[in-house]
Amino acid sequence: MKKLSSVNILGKKIKIIYTDMEDWGECLTDQKEIHLSSRCLSSPETHWWTLVHEVTHMIFEMSGVAYMEQNDEEAYVRCVENLVLPWVLEHQHLKKIKKSEI
């Protein structure tokens, strides 16, 4: 599995850093970085869904949704619907599906 150096999220370049870590990933909004566990590289499927998970955190934080005082389910749904899912669909090429898996 090839390492990514960065991804674009909401018009911002976000650096991808692979490291040995206990968790699968971490989102560092202020640094504009996503850290992924090096273990992700052993499975394209794990790599993809870990990236999607961390991108979701980044979008929530960049959009301000993560900082709401109240949990407003509708705000989360609208964020996922209008920001997260379009990002996932636009970046499917990063998933790198093997022809044998289609």
Backbone bond lengths (Angstrom), bond angles and torsions (degrees), N, CA, C in turn:
res aa  C-N    CA-C-N  psi(-1)  N-CA   C-N-CA  omega(-1)  CA-C   N-CA-C  phi
1 M - - - 1.458 - - 1.517 108.50 -
2 K 1.321 116.29 130.09 1.453 122.22 -179.64 1.537 110.49 -81.51
3 K 1.318 116.04 137.34 1.460 121.09 177.16 1.524 109.93 -73.99
4 L 1.328 115.40 144.26 1.455 121.77 172.59 1.524 107.96 -91.88
5 S 1.318 117.38 146.07 1.460 119.41 176.99 1.526 111.33 -97.91
6 S 1.344 116.30 -27.55 1.460 120.39 179.38 1.525 109.40 -166.71
7 V 1.321 114.95 164.71 1.463 122.64 171.67 1.528 107.11 -138.30
8 N 1.316 116.18 157.52 1.462 120.82 175.20 1.515 108.91 -99.26
9 I 1.325 115.38 129.28 1.464 121.20 179.44 1.519 107.36 -132.61
10 L 1.326 116.13 120.97 1.462 122.38 179.53 1.525 111.77 49.66
11 G 1.320 115.79 41.18 1.453 121.22 177.20 1.517 115.58 80.39
12 K 1.322 117.68 5.65 1.461 122.08 179.98 1.524 110.02 -114.20
13 K 1.326 116.18 140.19 1.458 120.83 175.85 1.535 108.07 -82.18
14 I 1.326 115.43 121.54 1.459 122.38 -179.06 1.524 107.89 -112.22
15 K 1.320 115.79 122.44 1.460 121.73 -178.83 1.529 109.93 -75.02
16 I 1.339 116.49 138.72 1.466 122.39 175.80 1.525 107.45 -106.65
17 I 1.319 115.49 126.01 1.467 121.82 179.93 1.525 108.28 -122.96
18 Y 1.318 115.98 127.86 1.462 121.51 176.99 1.526 108.02 -98.49
19 T 1.322 115.12 135.15 1.455 119.65 -176.91 1.523 110.08 -152.54
20 D 1.317 115.80 160.42 1.461 120.01 172.77 1.516 106.83 -78.58
21 M 1.311 115.35 118.47 1.467 120.25 -178.93 1.513 109.59 -148.59
22 E 1.313 115.39 156.81 1.462 120.74 -179.28 1.531 111.03 -69.84
23 D 1.334 116.98 -44.77 1.462 121.50 178.24 1.524 109.95 -77.70
24 W 1.318 116.67 170.93 1.459 120.89 178.66 1.519 111.66 -81.05
25 G 1.336 116.60 -29.98 1.457 119.36 -178.41 1.507 111.67 -164.83
26 E 1.337 114.43 169.67 1.457 121.23 -179.39 1.525 107.91 -154.04
27 C 1.308 115.51 140.96 1.456 122.52 -179.52 1.528 108.33 -110.39
28 L 1.333 116.75 122.66 1.464 122.17 178.79 1.528 107.84 -116.88
29 T 1.321 115.30 90.22 1.459 121.13 -172.12 1.523 112.86 -62.66
30 D 1.315 117.60 -47.96 1.465 120.45 -176.85 1.523 112.35 -61.22
31 Q 1.332 116.80 -33.71 1.468 121.18 179.35 1.527 111.85 -86.99
32 K 1.341 117.25 -5.76 1.471 122.70 -175.49 1.531 110.27 54.85
33 E 1.358 114.70 50.30 1.465 121.57 -179.00 1.517 110.62 -134.15
34 I 1.319 114.57 147.06 1.457 122.35 167.43 1.518 106.03 -120.34
35 H 1.323 115.85 126.69 1.461 121.12 176.43 1.522 107.48 -101.73
36 L 1.323 116.15 129.16 1.458 121.90 177.30 1.521 109.09 -117.67
37 S 1.304 116.01 143.28 1.454 120.82 176.06 1.527 110.01 -65.25
38 S 1.298 116.62 137.47 1.466 121.09 176.38 1.523 111.24 -58.31
39 R 1.333 117.50 -24.27 1.472 121.65 178.44 1.523 111.92 -61.00
40 C 1.337 116.99 -26.51 1.470 120.79 179.88 1.521 112.04 -59.93
41 L 1.303 116.69 -28.34 1.461 120.66 -174.42 1.524 113.16 -68.95
42 S 1.326 117.42 -14.42 1.464 120.01 -179.54 1.533 112.55 -80.30
43 S 1.351 116.98 -13.32 1.466 120.30 -178.71 1.529 109.81 -141.23
44 P 1.339 117.80 115.39 1.463 119.55 178.18 1.531 112.88 -56.47
45 E 1.321 116.48 -37.54 1.467 120.23 -179.51 1.529 110.46 -66.30
46 T 1.326 118.17 -45.91 1.466 121.91 178.24 1.522 110.45 -63.70
47 H 1.333 116.09 -41.89 1.463 120.93 178.81 1.530 109.95 -58.84
48 W 1.340 116.60 -48.64 1.455 121.55 -178.03 1.518 112.08 -59.49
49 W 1.339 117.09 -50.68 1.462 119.44 -174.77 1.520 112.27 -73.00
50 T 1.318 117.73 -28.07 1.468 119.99 174.24 1.531 109.04 -68.95
51 L 1.324 116.65 -42.05 1.462 120.27 176.69 1.529 110.64 -61.37
52 V 1.321 118.00 -46.99 1.466 121.70 178.32 1.528 110.00 -58.21
53 H 1.328 117.75 -43.17 1.458 121.85 -179.96 1.530 110.88 -60.48
54 E 1.319 116.82 -47.94 1.468 120.43 -178.48 1.528 111.61 -70.31
55 V 1.325 117.89 -34.57 1.464 120.63 174.82 1.527 109.91 -63.36
56 T 1.325 117.17 -38.57 1.464 120.87 177.27 1.526 110.05 -60.54
57 H 1.337 117.10 -45.51 1.467 119.70 175.86 1.524 110.63 -58.31
58 M 1.326 116.65 -45.48 1.461 120.86 -178.19 1.530 110.68 -61.49
59 I 1.329 117.10 -43.08 1.460 120.36 179.31 1.523 110.68 -64.75
60 F 1.332 117.33 -43.65 1.469 119.80 177.55 1.523 110.60 -58.82
61 E 1.322 117.02 -42.31 1.457 120.29 -177.92 1.527 111.51 -73.40
62 M 1.336 117.56 -42.12 1.459 120.51 179.17 1.528 111.91 -65.76
63 S 1.332 116.87 -33.35 1.462 120.86 -177.93 1.527 112.26 -83.02
64 G 1.326 117.04 -13.33 1.463 120.84 -178.62 1.514 113.78 93.34
65 V 1.321 118.02 -10.80 1.463 121.39 -178.11 1.526 111.24 -58.64
66 A 1.323 117.65 -36.46 1.463 121.15 -177.25 1.522 112.77 -66.53
67 Y 1.328 116.72 -15.20 1.466 120.05 -175.38 1.521 113.72 -105.76
68 M 1.316 116.71 13.12 1.459 120.14 179.55 1.524 110.47 -68.37
69 E 1.317 116.51 140.41 1.469 120.43 178.37 1.520 110.93 -73.27
70 Q 1.315 116.61 -32.86 1.459 121.11 178.85 1.515 108.94 -108.43
71 N 1.316 115.87 148.95 1.452 120.50 174.79 1.521 107.34 -84.21
72 D 1.312 116.80 107.83 1.454 122.41 -179.83 1.523 108.45 -111.73
73 E 1.321 115.72 98.83 1.456 120.66 -175.32 1.524 112.52 -54.07
74 E 1.314 117.77 -39.07 1.457 120.72 -179.02 1.531 111.07 -61.88
75 A 1.320 118.01 -38.22 1.471 121.23 177.86 1.526 110.55 -63.61
76 Y 1.323 116.42 -41.42 1.468 119.56 178.38 1.521 111.08 -64.54
77 V 1.323 116.14 -44.61 1.461 120.57 -179.59 1.529 110.19 -61.44
78 R 1.322 116.89 -44.23 1.467 120.10 179.78 1.523 111.27 -65.46
79 C 1.327 117.47 -37.02 1.464 121.05 177.38 1.526 109.94 -63.33
80 V 1.324 117.19 -47.79 1.462 120.83 179.78 1.528 109.96 -63.32
81 E 1.305 115.96 -45.45 1.459 121.57 -177.08 1.536 112.40 -63.95
82 N 1.316 117.06 -42.07 1.459 121.11 -172.90 1.524 115.25 -97.48
83 L 1.337 117.66 -18.36 1.457 120.20 -176.50 1.521 113.15 -122.49
84 V 1.325 117.68 -49.23 1.466 120.43 -175.83 1.532 111.00 -71.53
85 L 1.319 118.04 -53.38 1.462 119.62 -177.23 1.530 113.02 -62.03
86 P 1.332 119.62 -41.55 1.467 117.49 174.53 1.532 112.57 -59.88
87 W 1.339 117.34 -36.84 1.465 119.39 177.67 1.528 109.80 -63.92
88 V 1.327 117.32 -45.31 1.463 121.38 -179.08 1.521 110.03 -60.63
89 L 1.318 117.92 -47.12 1.461 120.87 -178.97 1.526 111.81 -64.98
90 E 1.311 117.66 -38.64 1.457 121.36 -179.35 1.528 112.84 -70.85
91 H 1.329 116.72 -24.43 1.465 120.58 -174.76 1.527 113.55 -112.66
92 Q 1.326 117.38 22.53 1.469 120.96 179.13 1.520 112.26 -57.61
93 H 1.314 116.85 -27.26 1.471 120.50 -179.27 1.531 111.56 -61.48
94 L 1.309 118.32 -20.46 1.459 121.60 178.58 1.530 112.60 -75.03
95 K 1.322 116.34 -15.62 1.466 120.74 -177.90 1.513 111.67 -70.79
96 K 1.315 119.40 -32.00 1.459 124.02 176.08 1.528 112.60 57.17
97 I 1.315 116.46 60.29 1.468 120.83 178.72 1.527 109.21 -72.11
98 K 1.326 115.52 134.71 1.475 120.72 175.34 1.517 108.22 -73.98
99 K 1.334 116.98 145.08 1.454 121.17 179.57 1.526 111.19 -58.30
100 S 1.320 117.83 -32.05 1.463 121.89 -179.50 1.532 111.45 -69.71
101 E 1.347 118.42 -16.56 1.456 121.90 -179.14 1.532 112.41 -91.75
102 I 1.347 116.46 -6.69 1.468 119.91 -178.04 1.512 110.38 -83.39
